[in-house]
Amino acid sequence: MSRIAKAVNLTDSEKLELIGITKKGTHKSRKIIRAKALLLLDAGKSRLEIQSELGIDIQNYYKIKRRYFAGGLCSALEELPRSGQPAKVTATLEAQITSIACSDAPKGSSRWTLSLINEKIVSLAYIDTICDESIRLVLKKANANLGKRKCGALAPSQVNI
């Protein structure tokens, strides 16, 4: 004999919050889909109807429902922290890289290169190791130009460490 599924019964305040999330459009699309799924569950729609209307798979449907019963509305809507290694390049390190790139080039060099910046950052013990590509991405984000002009849009006085 199969199990009878629990019905989702939202309170009026929860319904208003979910309707607000779906109408505003300022939230992440996954959160909007979860809110719509909860509203459809409350309306008594079947699993297949909800899946076809929202374009979600069976695992996602059951995950939304399970998280709602386990932790309430907030738990069902918000994303859980994702696993993985935290970013090595922090805002402080970005500022230090930009500061070095905007300073005068070392003796014997006409300008900073990615490998020279890398050596300087490691020698100052800002970080143990970092690849040149990470440095390049930081400088691209900061709009820094290592060519003849020192730092595209940034002056050394604009960089806070």
N, C-alpha and C positions, 0 to 999 in steps of 0.2 A: 504494500500500500504506500502510495507516495505521500509526502509531507504537504500539509496545507501551508501556502505561503502567507507570511505576515503582511497585513495591509499597512501601507504608510498613511498615517493620519497627521497632516500638518496642522499646526495652530494657525489662527488668523494672522498673527504677527509674522510667523515663518512664511506664510504665503505671500504677504506683502513684501517681505524682504526678497524672496525669490523672484517675484514679478519685477521688482525694482532692478534686480541684477539683469534679468533678461531684456528689459526695456532700454536701459541706459546704454549698453554696448561699450562701456568703458572698462570692462573686466576682460580677463583672458578668455579666449574662446572655450577652453576646456571647462572653466568655471561656469560659463553660460550654459553649456551643454548639460553639466551636472544639475544646474538649477532647473532647467527645462525637464530633465528626467524626473526629478523629485516632484515637480508639479504634475507631470503626467501620471506618476505613481499614485499621487494623492487623488487624482481624478478617476482612478480605477482602471486605467488602460492596461492591457496585457503586455507581457514582456515582448512579444513579437511586434506589436504595434509601436511600442516605444523604440525598439531597436531600429525598425524601418523608418520611423519618422525622424529620428535623430542621427541615424547612421552610425550607431555604436555597436560594438560586438557584445557577445554574451558575458564575457569576463568583466567588461566595463560596467555593464548593467548591474551585475551582482555585486561588484565592488562598491558602487555608489549606494546601493541598498544596504549592504552589510555595514558600511561606514556610518550611514545615518543611524542605524539601530545601535551601533556600538558607541558612538560618540556624539550624536546629535547633528544638527544642521551644519555647524561650523566644520566639523570633522568630515562631513560628506562633501563639502564644497571646496575646501582648501587642499592644496597639494602637500603631500608629505615631502620631507627633505629627501633629496636624491643622494644616492651613494656616489662615491668617487673622491678623487684626490682634490683637496682644496687648491685654489689658485695660488701659485707661487708669487705672482706679480701683484702686490698690493698697491694701494693708492700711494703709500709712503715711498715704496720702491719706484713707482712711476715718476714721482716728483724728483727723486734722487737721480734717476736716469736722465730726465729732462734737464735737470740742473747741470749735470756733467756735460751733456751735449751742447748746452748753451755757453759753457765756460770756454776759456782759451784752450786751444789745442796743446797737447804736450810737446815738449822740445823734440825736434827732429821730425815733426809731422806738421803738415800744412792744415789739416783738419782732423776732426774726430772720425774714426771708422767704427763700425759695429764691434769689431774685435778689440779695439782700444778701449771703448766704453766698457765692454765686458771685463777686460782685465782690470780696469780701474774700480769697477763695482765689487769685484771679488777681492781685490787688494784692500779696499776699505772695509771689508767684511759686512757689506750690506746684505749679502746673500752668499751661500756656499757655492752654488753653480747656477748658471743661467745660460741659455742658448742665445745666439745672435739673432735668431728669428723673433724671440720674445722681445728683445730690445728694439728690433725694427718695428714691431707692432706697436710698442709703446710710443716710439717717436712718430709713427704715422698717425696715431690717435691724437698726439699733442700737436700735430701739424708742424713738426720740426724738420728743418731742411739742413742737412750736414754739408751742403755745398758751399759756395762762396758766401752767401748770406748765412749768418750764424744760425738762427732759429726762426724760420718762416714767420709765424705770427706771435712768437713768444720772445720776450726779453728776459734776461736772468732775473730781473726784479719782479717779474710776474710769477715766478715759480716759487711756491712755498714748500719748505721741507718740514 
